[in-house]
Amino acid sequence: MSQLIGAVDSGTTSTRFILFDQSGAIVGFEQQEHEQIFPRSGWVEHDPLEIWQRTQAVIRATLAKCDVRPGQIAAIGITNQRETAVVWDRRTGLPVCNAIVWQDTRTDRICRRLEKAGHAPTFQKKAGLPLATYFSGPKFRWILDNVEGAQARADAGELICGTVDSWLIWQLTGGDRVHVTDPTNASRTMLMDLVTLSWDAELLDILAIPPSMLPEIRPSSAPAFYGMTATDGPFAAAIPICGNLGDQQAATVGQTCFSPGEAKNTYGTGCFMILNTGEEIVYSRNGLLTTVCYQMGESAPVYALEGSIAMAGATVQWLRDELQLIGSAFETAEIAQSVDDTGGCYLVPAFSGLFAPHWRSDARGVIVGLTRYVNRAHIVRAALESICYQTREVLDAMNADSGVPLRQLKVDGGATVNDMLMQMQADILGTTVIRPRIAETTSLGAAYAAGLAVGFWSDLDTLRTQWQEDRVWQPQIGESERGQGYAGWQKAVERTLAWAE
């Protein structure tokens, strides 16, 4: 019997491959970063071929390090940065240009044109999404408009498109060239109908995307496999690929948030809070996204409300790489703890505009409240607080939409190793914060989806029994102090608006 499940986790800054055993424990993993490309202000790109090369490298390195034979792996799951758009040639498998990353704002004019034409309510009703640069549909449109010959090639059926999951499954299946996605990724394109889980003709027509370009939408956990890994690929064997989830939905599954009302927040490049709403589609009145949470096999889809924040760990990266205020992310806790507060300053990292709940692409980052008293440590602390305050904005919107205040929040992602940040988060939210024992919940969720498809795990209740808490944080400040700090944040956010054209 196969003893392991593999998960390819292709994130915004790196790709990793992780092997899990039946208890959900990590047997081995490897990780490699890929280049962040910034051709112009507001543009963010990745090289799809580099992502594929990194994927092959981490798979081979993990198998070699753990001395794992392909026959020991029962199935493969995929999880990926969502909304990042790739267009490639159906015959050669070569991309027509770099991938346009979810943080990229170049499609602002397309979104404004659609809004001016009165299409916003249609996208909100059918796709559950606002007109925003975040999503991949307008990115596909931009590539067809701006890459020479792309429109003609697409019309001729030569080009296909997808998010990073589709790109990697296409490559991993080698000669079979399987072109698929799942409802969690498809629901972030602005092209899928939330009710039918199929590409919507009206939405495709509005964005003028040829239907022939799009992948087939299959369940997130697929007993009828998407395809088998190529024997001449990095696994050197035919292993079923049968799990696929966008990274934030994968983290929700990894956190076993399977019941309506359960929520998690992932602290990665961005910050993403998801609230399970069950089989009911709940449309937000407060700036959140309505999205597919997961679909397991032939079961009905489960939906969610999501608050998406563009800059979380990326803000710390900015402190390190652009401002050079820190040498590594690990220094931030010690530096921030060297001062009692931020000295009255706030940092709002609206570098790609503001995502939920504002959806303002005209916003730009600010540091406000500066005096001569403010030093490096205050700014570092303000950067950490910005992650927590943005999460507070999303939580407030989520509470308003659901009508039931969230009493506890499961957290995951790289930044959760910062205990000080997690205490800040509990203080600013006024809510209990819980970190699980297994931090790699995104990869674990992809593994769960694949494992369920092949019977490696029997059902969702089995997965629940594996979840264990690592640490819990309770609020340590009063409501008055919490309210005063949040009022200052809201004033700072106002200063970011209407800055860009």
Number of C-alpha atoms within 10 A of each C-alpha: 8 14 14 25 27 31 29 28 29 29 21 24 16 17 26 22 27 24 27 22 17 16 13 21 14 18 15 18 20 18 19 15 15 19 13 14 15 12 9 8 11 14 17 21 20 22 18 24 17 13 24 17 14 21 24 20 18 21 24 18 17 20 20 11 11 12 10 16 13 16 15 13 20 20 30 25 31 31 31 28 24 28 26 29 28 27 28 23 18 18 10 9 17 13 19 18 16 18 25 28 26 23 25 22 23 20 24 19 13 18 20 16 13 17 16 10 10 10 17 17 14 16 21 17 14 20 27 25 25 23 22 21 27 29 26 29 27 27 28 26 17 17 21 21 12 10 11 11 11 20 19 12 14 22 14 11 15 17 26 24 24 28 31 28 29 25 28 24 23 22 21 25 23 18 12 13 17 20 24 22 26 25 26 29 33 33 28 25 24 27 29 26 21 23 12 10 20 16 22 17 15 15 20 16 12 14 18 15 22 18 16 15 21 21 20 17 18 25 29 31 30 26 21 14 18 23 22 20 25 20 15 13 16 18 19 13 15 17 22 24 27 29 34 38 38 34 28 29 34 30 29 31 27 30 30 23 21 22 12 15 16 21 26 28 25 26 23 22 23 18 25 24 26 30 28 25 23 20 14 13 18 17 18 20 12 17 22 28 24 28 28 32 31 30 22 21 19 12 10 12 23 21 25 28 27 30 25 26 27 25 27 25 21 19 23 24 18 16 20 16 13 10 10 11 16 20 12 13 14 13 12 24 17 14 16 23 14 12 14 10 15 22 19 16 20 26 24 28 26 22 22 25 28 25 24 21 24 16 19 19 23 18 25 20 19 17 17 18 14 15 10 6 8 14 13 14 23 24 24 25 26 23 26 26 25 20 27 23 21 27 26 19 19 26 25 15 22 27 14 14 18 15 9 10 14 18 12 19 21 21 24 27 20 13 22 18 13 16 14 17 20 24 19 21 24 24 22 24 27 19 19 19 23 22 23 19 15 18 19 19 26 30 30 31 31 33 37 32 36 33 28 22 27 19 11 21 18 12 14 16 11 11 21 15 10 16 16 13 11 11 12 16 19 18 18 13 13 11 14 9 11 16 13 10 16 18 11 15 21 15 12 20 24 11 16 23 19 13 12 11 7
